[in-house]
Amino acid sequence: MMNLWTLFIPELYCLLMAVVFFGLALSARPNPRRDYFAALFMAGVGVVVALACVRLEGTLFFEAYRVDLFSQVFKVMLAMGFFLVICLCTELNGIEDRHHPEFYLFLTTCTLAMMMLVSSVELLTIYVALELSSYSLYILVPLRRGHGVDVEAGIKYLMVGACASAVMLFGLSYVFGVTHTTYVVEIIQVLPGVIGTPAAIVGLLLVLCGFFFKLAVFPFHFWAPDVYQGAANQVTAYIATASKVAAVGIIIRMVALSGGNSKYLVDILVTLSIAPMTLGNLVAIVQKDMKRLLAYSSISHAGYVLIGILSMSATGYASAIFYALAYLVMNLCCFLVVVKVAHDGSDLKIAQLAGLHRRSPLLAMALMLAVFGLAGIPPTIGFTGKFLVFAAAMEKGYITLVIIAMINATISLYYYILVVKAAYLMEPDEELPRLPVSMPTKVLTVALVTVMVVFGVFPHHLLEVARAAARMLM
């Protein structure tokens, strides 16, 4: 029994962190500095714990919870994403001092839920993990100190999420009724024999709709840009990075459990790949707010990562895992610049980046490399990620899909170059002072830039880890 519980160590550590932050939240006098350093230390230890548990394997909770290299790699990415977002909280001006412990508490519970999500192989376990992460975010979004935009975004997020939960539960009841099981492996075995019945079709559609609403997958993404803009910058950074990594993990797990033999599933994934790429890139062109631009950018990148997943091969799954890590690093680098330029916690317009190369050459360079990586320009890790997912699709003969993706990548160059143009070529309306960048921020920025470039040129080690994790699914 003791050996079984060791499989749950990363999640138990997150639970311990949540208890600590709950205790800090009970303090009568706010102390933001204490809260930040406590969060930073414990999040750093969390990364070490996740790395130490990466080789654990086994099942828990009556085989509803699977621990393997695949799930542990994603837990490491989630722990790293959580730690890096905490690093951006040195100036948490968008949230009142008295709410800082709650902010860290709900970030921790959301991370815990996402760690549970990537290991879940049973419908009710998946549902509970999704709800825990969702309710944490429902509270985090309206915590922002502002002029009501945060409250509007929070209400919209809550209402959409509640409807999605109801739809998903209703669908789950139908799926259970026709298959008589909630285990995904067993459902996939039974479903082909009953898929022609109305109950199975309706149930499956309702479950998928609810699931895609929760994960902001096109065409159920419409709440995401408003939530990105309405939430505090650090909360948006977390939603845009860690939650996307968890979404990629659970989608890969579900597709892999299908055995890769369903033509209907491939057709659905092809549609869900082309549509978000096209819509996300076209709508991002007209955005003036940096966070809204990154929101639509994230929708388009969901399409790119699905290209690797729909290949349904070890190569495709490995490319999707690599792409998830690349996206985590590049997007966090973008939000690092957003947080530092809009240091008062306000939203950042693209025009406000004017003159950034003089105000802070380091931040300007980091932003340029990050958006070039998102656009897929060498020698960044983003280029390598796109190359890998395109190569996996080409192996399976999806040439038309790759051509469409490359056209979309070319379209995305336009709005990414607008960001670089604002930082390097536009002049501000009035002379602005230099941006103070602390030594820890400089170290973090250099580390992110180094990862983007080094693993873009030499991806071998990360790719081997991704391949080993993908082999666990085959």
C-alpha positions as CSV (number, residue, x, y, z in Angstrom):
1,M,0.0,0.0,0.0
2,M,2.8,2.4,0.8
3,N,4.4,1.7,-2.6
4,L,1.1,2.6,-4.3
5,W,0.9,6.0,-2.5
6,T,4.4,6.9,-3.7
7,L,2.8,7.1,-7.2
8,F,0.7,10.0,-5.9
9,I,3.6,12.0,-4.5
10,P,3.5,15.0,-6.9
11,E,-0.2,15.4,-6.3
12,L,0.1,15.0,-2.5
13,Y,2.8,17.7,-2.5
14,C,0.5,20.1,-4.4
15,L,-2.2,19.3,-1.8
16,L,0.4,20.1,1.0
17,M,1.1,23.5,-0.7
18,A,-2.6,24.3,-0.9
19,V,-2.9,23.6,2.9
20,V,0.0,26.0,3.5
21,F,-1.5,28.8,1.4
22,F,-4.9,28.2,3.1
23,G,-3.1,28.8,6.4
24,L,-1.5,32.0,5.1
25,A,-4.9,33.2,3.9
26,L,-6.2,33.0,7.5
27,S,-3.6,35.6,8.6
28,A,-5.1,38.9,9.7
29,R,-2.4,41.1,8.3
30,P,-1.4,40.8,4.6
31,N,2.2,40.2,3.8
32,P,2.7,40.0,0.0
33,R,6.5,39.6,0.3
34,R,6.1,36.6,2.6
35,D,3.5,35.1,0.4
36,Y,5.6,35.5,-2.7
37,F,8.7,33.9,-1.3
38,A,6.8,31.1,0.2
39,A,5.1,30.4,-3.1
40,L,8.4,30.7,-5.0
41,F,10.3,28.3,-2.7
42,M,7.5,25.7,-2.6
43,A,6.9,25.8,-6.4
44,G,10.7,25.3,-6.9
45,V,10.6,22.3,-4.6
46,G,7.6,21.1,-6.6
47,V,9.6,21.0,-9.8
48,V,12.2,18.9,-8.0
49,V,9.5,16.5,-6.6
50,A,8.0,16.1,-10.1
51,L,11.4,15.3,-11.6
52,A,12.2,12.8,-8.9
53,C,8.9,10.9,-9.6
54,V,9.3,10.9,-13.4
55,R,10.1,7.1,-13.6
56,L,7.2,5.9,-11.4
57,E,4.7,3.5,-13.0
58,G,1.5,1.9,-11.8
59,T,-2.3,2.4,-11.4
60,L,-4.3,3.8,-8.5
61,F,-7.9,4.0,-7.4
62,F,-9.2,0.8,-9.0
63,E,-7.3,1.5,-12.2
64,A,-9.0,4.8,-12.8
65,Y,-5.7,6.6,-12.5
66,R,-2.6,5.6,-14.5
67,V,0.9,6.7,-13.6
68,D,3.5,6.2,-16.4
69,L,6.3,8.2,-18.1
70,F,3.7,10.0,-20.3
71,S,1.8,11.4,-17.3
72,Q,4.9,12.1,-15.3
73,V,6.5,14.1,-18.2
74,F,3.4,16.3,-18.3
75,K,3.4,16.7,-14.5
76,V,7.0,18.0,-14.8
77,M,5.8,20.5,-17.5
78,L,2.9,21.6,-15.3
79,A,5.2,22.0,-12.3
80,M,7.6,24.0,-14.4
81,G,4.8,26.2,-15.8
82,F,3.5,26.8,-12.2
83,F,7.0,27.8,-11.0
84,L,7.6,30.1,-13.9
85,V,4.2,31.8,-13.4
86,I,5.1,32.3,-9.8
87,C,8.4,33.9,-10.9
88,L,6.3,36.5,-12.7
89,C,4.5,37.5,-9.5
90,T,7.3,39.7,-8.0
91,E,5.0,42.7,-8.8
92,L,1.5,41.3,-8.4
93,N,-0.2,44.7,-8.7
94,G,-3.3,43.5,-10.5
95,I,-4.5,41.8,-7.3
96,E,-5.1,43.3,-3.9
97,D,-2.5,42.5,-1.2
98,R,-5.0,40.8,1.0
99,H,-5.9,38.3,-1.8
100,H,-2.4,37.2,-2.6
101,P,-2.6,34.0,-0.4
102,E,-5.9,33.0,-2.1
103,F,-4.3,33.7,-5.5
104,Y,-1.5,31.2,-4.8
105,L,-3.9,28.8,-3.2
106,F,-6.1,28.5,-6.3
107,L,-3.1,28.4,-8.6
108,T,-1.9,25.4,-6.6
109,T,-5.3,23.6,-6.6
110,C,-5.6,24.2,-10.4
111,T,-2.1,22.7,-10.9
112,L,-3.1,19.7,-8.7
113,A,-6.3,19.2,-10.8
114,M,-4.3,19.3,-14.1
115,M,-1.8,16.8,-12.7
116,M,-4.8,14.5,-12.0
117,L,-6.2,15.1,-15.4
118,V,-3.2,13.8,-17.3
119,S,-3.3,10.6,-15.4
120,S,-7.1,10.0,-15.5
121,V,-8.4,7.1,-17.6
122,E,-11.9,7.0,-16.3
123,L,-14.7,9.4,-17.1
124,L,-15.8,10.4,-13.6
125,T,-12.1,10.9,-12.6
126,I,-11.6,13.1,-15.7
127,Y,-14.8,15.0,-14.8
128,V,-13.7,15.6,-11.2
129,A,-10.2,16.8,-12.3
130,L,-11.7,19.1,-14.9
131,E,-14.2,20.6,-12.4
132,L,-11.5,21.2,-9.8
133,S,-9.3,23.1,-12.3
134,S,-12.3,25.0,-13.6
135,Y,-13.6,26.2,-10.2
136,S,-10.1,27.3,-9.3
137,L,-10.0,29.5,-12.4
138,Y,-13.5,30.8,-11.9
139,I,-12.2,32.3,-8.7
140,L,-8.8,33.5,-10.0
141,V,-10.3,35.4,-13.0
142,P,-12.4,37.9,-11.0
143,L,-9.7,38.4,-8.3
144,R,-8.3,41.2,-10.5
145,R,-8.4,44.7,-9.2
146,G,-9.9,46.8,-12.0
147,H,-13.0,48.5,-13.4
148,G,-15.4,45.7,-13.7
149,V,-14.0,44.0,-16.7
150,D,-12.7,41.2,-14.5
151,V,-16.1,40.6,-12.9
152,E,-17.7,40.5,-16.4
153,A,-15.1,38.0,-17.6
154,G,-15.5,35.9,-14.4
155,I,-19.3,35.8,-14.7
156,K,-19.0,34.8,-18.4
157,Y,-16.5,32.1,-17.6
158,L,-18.6,30.8,-14.7
159,M,-21.8,30.7,-16.8
160,V,-20.2,29.0,-19.8
161,G,-18.4,26.6,-17.5
162,A,-21.6,25.7,-15.6
163,C,-23.5,25.0,-18.9
164,A,-20.6,22.9,-20.2
165,S,-20.5,20.9,-17.0
166,A,-24.3,20.2,-17.2
167,V,-24.0,19.2,-20.9
168,M,-21.0,17.0,-20.2
169,L,-22.7,15.2,-17.3
170,F,-25.9,14.6,-19.3
171,G,-23.7,13.1,-22.1
172,L,-21.9,10.9,-19.5
173,S,-25.1,9.5,-18.3
174,Y,-26.0,8.4,-21.9
175,V,-22.6,6.9,-22.5
176,F,-22.7,5.0,-19.3
177,G,-26.2,3.8,-20.1
178,V,-25.2,2.3,-23.5
179,T,-21.8,0.9,-22.5
180,H,-22.4,0.1,-18.8
181,T,-18.9,1.3,-17.9
182,T,-17.0,4.5,-17.2
183,Y,-13.5,3.2,-18.0
184,V,-12.3,4.8,-21.2
185,V,-10.5,1.6,-22.4
186,E,-13.7,-0.4,-22.0
187,I,-15.9,2.3,-23.5
188,I,-13.7,2.3,-26.7
189,Q,-14.1,-1.5,-27.0
190,V,-17.9,-1.4,-26.6
191,L,-18.7,1.8,-28.4
192,P,-18.2,0.6,-32.0
193,G,-20.9,-2.0,-31.5
194,V,-23.5,0.5,-30.2
195,I,-22.5,3.7,-32.1
196,G,-25.5,3.4,-34.4
197,T,-27.9,3.9,-31.5
198,P,-29.3,7.4,-30.9
199,A,-28.4,7.3,-27.2
200,A,-24.7,6.6,-28.0
201,I,-24.5,9.3,-30.7
202,V,-26.2,12.0,-28.5
203,G,-24.2,11.0,-25.4
204,L,-20.9,11.1,-27.2
205,L,-21.6,14.5,-28.9
206,L,-22.7,16.0,-25.5
207,V,-19.5,14.7,-23.8
208,L,-17.3,16.1,-26.5
209,C,-19.1,19.4,-26.6
210,G,-18.7,19.8,-22.8
211,F,-15.1,18.7,-22.9
212,F,-14.2,21.1,-25.7
213,F,-16.0,24.0,-23.9
214,K,-13.8,23.4,-20.8
215,L,-10.6,23.2,-22.8
216,A,-11.5,26.2,-25.1
217,V,-11.1,24.0,-28.2
218,F,-12.6,25.5,-31.4
219,P,-15.6,26.0,-32.0
220,F,-16.2,26.3,-28.3
221,H,-13.5,28.9,-27.6
222,F,-15.5,32.1,-27.8
223,W,-15.2,32.8,-24.0
224,A,-11.4,32.6,-24.0
225,P,-10.4,36.0,-25.4
226,D,-12.6,37.9,-23.0
227,V,-11.3,35.8,-20.1
228,Y,-7.7,36.4,-21.2
229,Q,-8.3,40.1,-21.3
230,G,-10.3,40.3,-18.1
231,A,-8.0,38.3,-15.9
232,A,-4.9,39.6,-14.2
233,N,-1.8,39.3,-16.4
234,Q,-0.3,36.5,-14.3
235,V,-3.6,34.5,-14.3
236,T,-3.8,34.9,-18.1
237,A,-0.2,33.6,-18.3
238,Y,-1.2,30.5,-16.3
239,I,-4.3,29.9,-18.4
240,A,-2.4,30.4,-21.6
241,T,0.4,28.0,-20.7
242,A,-0.3,25.4,-18.0
243,S,-3.9,24.8,-18.9
244,K,-3.0,24.3,-22.6
245,V,-0.3,21.7,-21.6
246,A,-2.9,19.8,-19.6
247,A,-5.4,19.9,-22.5
248,V,-2.8,18.5,-24.9
249,G,-2.0,15.8,-22.4
250,I,-5.6,14.6,-21.9
251,I,-6.4,14.8,-25.6
252,I,-3.3,12.7,-26.5
253,R,-4.2,10.2,-23.8
254,M,-7.8,9.8,-25.1
255,V,-6.8,9.5,-28.7
256,A,-4.1,7.0,-27.9
257,L,-6.6,4.9,-25.9
258,S,-8.7,4.6,-29.0
259,G,-6.0,2.5,-30.6
260,G,-5.6,4.8,-33.6
261,N,-8.0,2.8,-35.8
262,S,-11.0,5.1,-36.1
263,K,-11.4,6.9,-39.4
264,Y,-14.2,9.0,-38.0
265,L,-12.0,10.2,-35.2
266,V,-9.3,11.2,-37.7
267,D,-11.9,13.2,-39.7
268,I,-13.1,15.0,-36.6
269,L,-9.5,15.8,-35.6
270,V,-8.6,17.1,-39.1
271,T,-11.6,19.4,-38.9
272,L,-10.7,20.6,-35.4
273,S,-7.2,21.2,-36.6
274,I,-7.9,23.2,-39.8
275,A,-10.7,25.4,-38.3
276,P,-8.8,26.8,-35.3
277,M,-5.7,27.4,-37.3
278,T,-7.5,29.5,-39.8
279,L,-9.9,31.3,-37.5
280,G,-7.3,32.0,-34.8
281,N,-4.8,33.5,-37.3
282,L,-7.3,35.6,-39.2
283,V,-8.9,37.1,-36.1
284,A,-5.5,37.7,-34.4
285,I,-4.6,40.0,-37.3
286,V,-7.0,42.7,-36.2
287,Q,-6.3,42.6,-32.4
288,K,-4.9,45.7,-30.7
289,D,-4.6,44.2,-27.2
290,M,-1.6,42.0,-26.6
291,K,-3.4,39.5,-24.4
292,R,-6.3,39.1,-26.9
293,L,-3.7,38.6,-29.7
294,L,-2.1,35.8,-27.6
295,A,-5.5,34.3,-26.9
296,Y,-6.3,33.9,-30.6
297,S,-2.7,32.8,-31.2
298,S,-3.3,30.0,-28.7
299,I,-6.4,28.9,-30.6
300,S,-4.3,28.6,-33.8
301,H,-1.6,26.7,-32.0
302,A,-4.2,24.2,-30.8
303,G,-4.7,23.4,-34.4
304,Y,-1.0,22.8,-35.0
305,V,-0.6,20.4,-32.1
306,L,-3.6,18.4,-33.3
307,I,-1.7,17.7,-36.5
308,G,0.7,15.7,-34.5
309,I,-2.0,14.0,-32.4
310,L,-4.2,12.9,-35.4
311,S,-1.2,11.1,-36.9
312,M,-1.9,8.5,-34.2
313,S,1.7,7.2,-34.2
314,A,4.5,7.3,-31.7
315,T,6.2,9.9,-33.8
316,G,3.1,12.0,-33.9
317,Y,2.5,11.8,-30.1
318,A,6.2,12.6,-29.5
319,S,6.0,15.7,-31.7
320,A,2.8,16.9,-29.9
321,I,4.6,16.5,-26.5
322,F,7.6,18.4,-27.8
323,Y,5.3,21.1,-29.2
324,A,3.5,21.4,-25.9
325,L,6.8,22.1,-24.1
326,A,7.9,24.5,-26.8
327,Y,4.6,26.4,-26.6
328,L,4.9,26.6,-22.8
329,V,8.3,28.2,-22.9
330,M,7.5,30.6,-25.8
331,N,4.2,31.8,-24.4
332,L,5.7,32.3,-20.9
333,C,8.4,34.4,-22.4
334,C,5.8,36.6,-24.1
335,F,3.9,37.0,-20.8
336,L,7.1,37.8,-19.0
337,V,7.4,40.9,-21.2
338,V,3.7,41.7,-20.8
339,V,3.9,41.6,-17.0
340,K,7.1,43.7,-16.9
341,V,6.0,46.4,-19.4
342,A,2.5,46.6,-17.8
343,H,4.0,46.6,-14.3
344,D,1.0,48.3,-12.8
345,G,-1.2,45.3,-13.7
346,S,-3.1,47.0,-16.5
347,D,-3.8,45.5,-20.0
348,L,-1.1,46.0,-22.6
349,K,-1.9,47.4,-26.0
350,I,0.5,46.5,-28.8
351,A,1.1,50.2,-29.4
352,Q,2.4,50.5,-25.8
353,L,5.4,48.3,-26.9
354,A,6.8,51.3,-28.9
355,G,10.4,52.1,-28.0
356,L,10.8,48.9,-26.0
357,H,14.2,48.2,-27.6
358,R,15.5,51.4,-25.9
359,R,13.7,51.0,-22.6
360,S,14.9,47.4,-22.1
361,P,16.9,45.8,-24.9
362,L,16.8,42.4,-23.1
363,L,13.0,42.3,-22.9
364,A,12.7,43.4,-26.5
365,M,15.1,40.6,-27.7
366,A,13.2,38.1,-25.6
367,L,9.8,39.2,-27.0
368,M,11.2,39.1,-30.6
369,L,12.6,35.5,-30.2
370,A,9.4,34.4,-28.5
371,V,7.0,35.7,-31.2
372,F,9.4,34.4,-33.9
373,G,9.3,31.0,-32.2
374,L,5.5,31.1,-32.2
375,A,5.6,32.0,-35.9
376,G,7.9,29.0,-36.5
377,I,11.0,30.9,-37.6
378,P,14.4,29.1,-37.2
379,P,16.5,28.6,-35.1
380,T,13.9,28.7,-32.4
381,I,12.2,25.8,-30.5
382,G,8.9,26.8,-32.2
383,F,10.3,26.1,-35.6
384,T,11.5,22.6,-34.5
385,G,8.1,21.9,-32.9
386,K,6.3,22.8,-36.1
387,F,8.7,20.8,-38.2
388,L,8.2,17.7,-36.1
389,V,4.4,17.8,-36.2
390,F,4.4,18.4,-40.0
391,A,6.9,15.6,-40.5
392,A,4.7,13.2,-38.4
393,A,1.7,14.1,-40.6
394,M,3.7,13.7,-43.8
395,E,4.6,10.2,-42.7
396,K,0.9,9.4,-42.6
397,G,0.2,11.0,-46.0
398,Y,-1.6,14.1,-44.7
399,I,0.1,16.3,-47.3
400,T,-2.9,18.6,-47.9
401,L,-3.3,19.2,-44.2
402,V,0.4,20.2,-43.9
403,I,0.1,22.6,-46.8
404,I,-2.9,24.3,-45.1
405,A,-1.0,24.5,-41.9
406,M,2.0,26.0,-43.6
407,I,-0.2,28.6,-45.3
408,N,-1.7,29.5,-41.9
409,A,1.9,29.7,-40.4
410,T,2.7,32.2,-43.1
411,I,-0.4,34.3,-42.3
412,S,0.6,34.3,-38.6
413,L,3.8,35.9,-39.6
414,Y,1.9,39.2,-40.3
415,Y,0.6,39.8,-36.8
416,Y,3.7,38.5,-35.0
417,I,5.8,40.9,-37.1
418,L,3.5,43.7,-36.0
419,V,4.5,43.0,-32.4
420,V,8.2,43.1,-33.3
421,K,7.6,46.3,-35.4
422,A,6.0,48.0,-32.4
423,A,9.0,47.0,-30.1
424,Y,11.8,48.0,-32.5
425,L,10.5,50.4,-35.1
426,M,7.7,52.5,-33.6
427,E,8.3,55.5,-31.4
428,P,6.2,56.3,-28.4
429,D,4.1,59.5,-28.3
430,E,6.2,60.7,-25.4
431,E,9.6,59.9,-24.0
432,L,9.3,56.9,-21.6
433,P,11.8,56.0,-18.8
434,R,13.9,52.9,-19.0
435,L,12.3,49.8,-17.6
436,P,13.9,48.6,-14.4
437,V,14.7,44.9,-14.7
438,S,15.9,43.1,-11.6
439,M,18.7,40.6,-11.6
440,P,16.3,37.6,-11.0
441,T,14.2,38.8,-13.9
442,K,17.3,39.0,-16.1
443,V,18.3,35.5,-15.1
444,L,14.8,34.2,-15.9
445,T,14.7,36.0,-19.2
446,V,18.2,34.7,-20.3
447,A,17.2,31.2,-19.2
448,L,14.0,31.3,-21.3
449,V,15.8,32.7,-24.3
450,T,18.6,30.1,-24.0
451,V,16.0,27.2,-23.9
452,M,14.2,28.6,-27.0
453,V,17.4,28.8,-29.0
454,V,19.5,25.8,-27.7
455,F,16.6,23.3,-27.9
456,G,15.6,24.8,-31.2
457,V,19.1,23.9,-32.6
458,F,19.8,20.8,-30.5
459,P,16.4,19.2,-29.7
460,H,17.7,15.7,-29.5
461,H,17.5,15.2,-25.7
462,L,14.0,16.6,-25.3
463,L,12.9,14.7,-28.3
464,E,14.2,11.4,-26.8
465,V,12.2,12.1,-23.6
466,A,9.1,12.8,-25.7
467,R,9.6,9.6,-27.7
468,A,10.0,7.6,-24.6
469,A,6.8,9.1,-23.1
470,A,4.9,8.5,-26.4
471,R,6.0,4.8,-26.5
472,M,4.1,4.3,-23.2
473,L,0.9,5.0,-25.1
474,M,1.4,2.5,-27.9
